[in-house]
Amino acid sequence: MSDLLSLDFMRQALVAAVLVGLAAPLVGAFLVQRRMSLIGDGIGHVALAGVAIGILTGSMPVFTALVAAVAAAVGVELIRAAGRTSGDIALAVMFYGGIALGVVLISKSSATSPGNLTGYLFGAILTTSRTDIAVFAALAVVVVAVTWSLRHRFFAVANDEEFARAAGMPVMGYNIALSVLTAVTVVVSMRVVGLLLITALMIIPNATAQLVARSFRSSLLAASVIGILSSVGGVVVSFYAETPSGGTIVLLAIATFLVTSVLAGVVTRARRAAHERAERHDHEHGPTCGHPAIEHDGHVDYLHDGHRHAPHRDHYDEHDGHAHESGAERPGDQQPTEEVAR
């Protein structure tokens, strides 16, 4: 590990990985709620056209890609709001129009090569310069700060647009703000993960976090941690395995999701089995059931065959003599309200 940190370009790569791993899942959480998980792909295709314009004109591809991506994000939201076409059709036009324009423009430039194009499409984190890091850092700070400060409003709008609109919230403004943040995140990530893979880093850490989190706020935090670990871990693995950084990062995120899914399934089955033991009764517990009643944390447990059974709705919870927090939420008791967003 010390040999990796002794290299200047690897230190820059790790900084870029942390920035992307933090920003991408944070924005992606609200895209998942809005069922617009693929918008990152569409914006990435348009950003490719912006990269091509930058190469063709001799300007900085990062800035031209940013302008193109933001324009596309705002355009899609305006088209959706106008109701003249569906969000799916708008995304499809953006997908194919952006990549077609990018391919045509790049073919007219003599300053690029297939290798450079591959770096933008699939990531080339080891080629990031100090200027790139400075620009990406500034953009990532803006994305994280704005997303976190507006998370309650983004949650309300994404959860129920009609209710948010009836409550007087500027739904269009928040939707455009989220789309712009998505566009900025895509541009920040294009040298790390690649324009064709960035959506994976937006969505997969959130899918993993939802398996273990008990509230939207904790899901956001967990997704960001998973994103950072996947990005940094992917860069380290790609350095030693000599594999592309973008693909390695995404594969590591997918592996984390699969492992978490298996473990969550095992825990769920174990809890279900414990409840099944407690729910099988030939009678109902009560003052006259003949089993000792034990005061426990504000309620009564009944001692039955060495087990402590606590009445809960239409069944009995298995306490097995262990203390449980009073009022703790069961996974199925969560309410999709603004309180969860906190």
N, C-alpha and C positions, 0 to 999 in steps of 0.2 A: 504493500500500500504506500510506503514511503517513496518508492520509485515513481509511483503515479503522481503523487503530490509534488514531487520535485520538478515536474514538467510544467512550464508556464501555460501551454495550450490546454493541458488537462485541468488545471485549476480554473481556467476560463470556462471550459466545458462543464465542469461541475457547478459553477455559479449559474450558468445558463440553465442547467438541468433543474436546479432548485427553483428558479424563477418560473419555469414552465410547469413543473410539477405542482406548484402552489396555485398558480393562476388558472390553469385549464380545468381542473375538477370543480373549482369554485364557481366558475361561469357555467360549466356543464350541468350542474345540479338543477338550475332553473330551465335549461333546455330540455332536460328529461321530464320535468314537471309539465312543460308546455307541449310535450310530445313532438318536439322539433329536434330530435337528436342528430339528424343528418344535415342540419343547417351549416355545421362546421365544414362538412365536405363541400357544400355548394360555395361557401365563401372562400374555401381553399382553392377551388378551381378558378374563381375570379381573381384571387390574389396571384395566381400563376400568370394571368394576363398582365397584372400590374408589374410583376417581376420582368416579364418580357419587354414591357414598355421602358422600364428602367435600363435594361441592358441595351435596347435599341437606341435610346436617346443618350446613353452614357451617364445617366444620373444614378443615384443610389436606389437599388431595387427595393430596399426595405421601405422607403418612403412612398414610392410609386405603388408598391403592393398594398401599403396601408390605405392610401387614397382609394384605390380600386375596391378593396375589401369593404371599407366603410360605406362607400357609395352603393355597393351591392346590398349590404345589410339594410340600409335605410330604404332602398328601393323595394325590397321584398316586403318590408313592413307596410309601406305605403300601398302597395298592390293588394296585400291582404286586407288592409283597412277599407280600401275602396270597394272591395267585394266584387270586383270585375273578374277576378279569377281566383282559384283556390290557392292556398299556400303551397300545395304539392306541385301545381303547374308552375308557379313562380320559381320554386326551387329547381325544377327540372330545366327551365329556361336558363337559370343561373349556372347550373351544373355544366350543361353542354355548350352554352355560349361562351362561358369563361375559359374553359379548357381549349375550345376550338380557336378562340382569339389568341390565346397564349401560344399554341402550337404554330399558328400562322406567323405571328410576330417574331417568335424565336427563330423560325426558319429563314427570316429575312436578315438576321443579325449575324455578323461574322465574328462577334466578340464573345460568343458562347460556344459551348461544346456539349455533347450528350452527358458528359460527366458532371458539368455544372448544373445542367437541368435536373439530373438525378438527385443532386444534392438538395435542391429545393423541393423536389417531390417526396423524397424519402428521408431527408435530414442528412446533414453533414456537420455534426456538432464540433468535430475536431478542427474545422476550418473557420470557426467563429473568431473574429478579430476583437481587439479591445473596443473599437468603435461599435461593433455589433453588440457587445455586451453592455456598453453604456446605454445604447438605444433600447435594447430589450429590457434592461433593468428599469429605466424610466417608465416604459410602457407597462411593465408588469406591476410596478408600484401603483400606478393609476388604476389598473384593472382590479387589483386586490382591494384597494382602499374604497373605490366606488361600489364594488359589488358587496363588500361587507357592510358598508354603511347603509345601503339600500336593500339589504337582504329581506327585511320584513315586508317591504312594499313589493319587491319582486315576487316573494312567496305568495302574497295575497292576490296579485294579478295573475300569476301562473296557475294558482289553485282554482280560481273562479273569476274569470274576466267580467262576467255580467254583474256579479255581486259587487266587485270592485268598482265598476263603472257606476252602479246605482249608489254606491257609498260616496261618490264624488271624486274618486281617484282619477288622475290623468293617465288612463290605461295606455293610450297611444304613446305618450311620452316615455313611460317606463318600458314598453315593448321596444321602442326605438333605442333607448339607452342600453337595454340588454343585448340587442342585435349589434350595436356598435362595440360593446365590450367583447362580444364574441369575435367580431372582425379583428379587433386589436389582439386578442389572444391567439388567433390563427397566425397573424403576422409574427408575433413574439415567438411562436413555436415552430415556425417553418424551417429554421436551421437546426433545430434540435430533434424534432420528431418527423418533420416533413409535412407538406401540405396535404398529402393523401392519407396520412395516419393520425393527424392531430385529433380528429373526432374520437378516436379510440381512447386517448388520454383524457378527453372531456367526460366520456360516458362510463368507461369500465370502472374507474375508482369509485364513482357514485353508485354503480350497481353493487360493488363489493361492500361499500359502507352501509347500504340499505339492509344488508343481511345481518348486521350486528348493531346498528344504531337504534335508539329508542325514541329519538325526536329528530326534527329536521335540523336543528342547530348542531346536535352531535353528529348527524350524518355529514354535514358540511365539513366539520373539523376532521372527521375520520377520512373523508374523501381526499382532503388536502394532504393529510399525512401519508395516505397510500400513494397519492400522486407523486409526492416528493421522494418517497422510498423507491418507487418504481423507476422514476427518472434517474436518480442518482445511482441506484443499483444497476440499471440498464447501461449507463455510461461506463461504470466500472467493469461490468461483465464484457461489454463490447471492446474495451481496451485490451483486456487479457485474451479474449477469445478471437479478436480481430474480426468482429462482425459489425454490420451497420448499426449505428446507435439507435436510430428511429425504430427499426424492427425489433431490436433487442428490448427496448423500453416497453413497447407494446406487448411483446410476448411475456415479459415479466409481470406486467399488469394483469394479463389474462391468467397466468399461472396463479397469481394471488387470488383472483376471483374464484378459480376452480377449487383451490384448497379451502378457502373460506366457505364456499358453498357446501363442500363435503362436511366440514366441521360443524357448520350451522345445522345441517341435516341430522347429524349424529346427536347434537344437543337437543334438537326439537323432538326426536324420537324418544330420547331418554326422559324428557319431561312428560311427554304424552304417556309413556309407560307408567311413570310414577302416578299420574293422575288417574289412569285406568285402575290401578290397584286401589286407590282411595275411593273411586266412584262406585265400585261394585259392593253394594250393601243389600242385605235382606230387610233392612228397616231404615227408618229415618232417625238421625241423632236428635236428641232433645233432652229436656230435664228428666224425663221418665224412661230414657232408653237403657239405663243401667250401666252406662259407661262413665267413668270419671270425667268431670268437666274441669278444664284447666284454663285459668285466665292467662291470656297471652297477647300482650301488645295491643290492648284495646278491644279484643274480641275473645271468643271462647273456642278452645280446641277440645275435642273429645278423644280420650285415650282408648284406642281400639286395637287389640292384638299387638300391642307394642308400638303402634303408630298413632300419631296425632293428626286427627282429621278436622279441618276447619271448614265450616259451611261457607260456600261461595256460590251465589246465584243458584243454579239448579244442580250443582254437583259439590263434591268435597275436594279441597286441596290437601295434598299430602305434605305435612310439615316435617315429619320424621324427627321431631324434637329439635329442629334447628330454628333459630330466631329469624324472623323475616321482618323487613322494614314495614312499619305501618303505612298503609296507603300506597305502597309501591305499585306501579302500573304493571299489569300483565301485558305481553306483547299485543294482544288483541284488543286492549282497552284504550289504545291511543286514539285521540280525536284529531281529525285534520283541520284544526282551527289555528288562529293566529297564536294561541298559547303554545302550540307545538313548535311554531317557528322560532320561539324564543330559546 
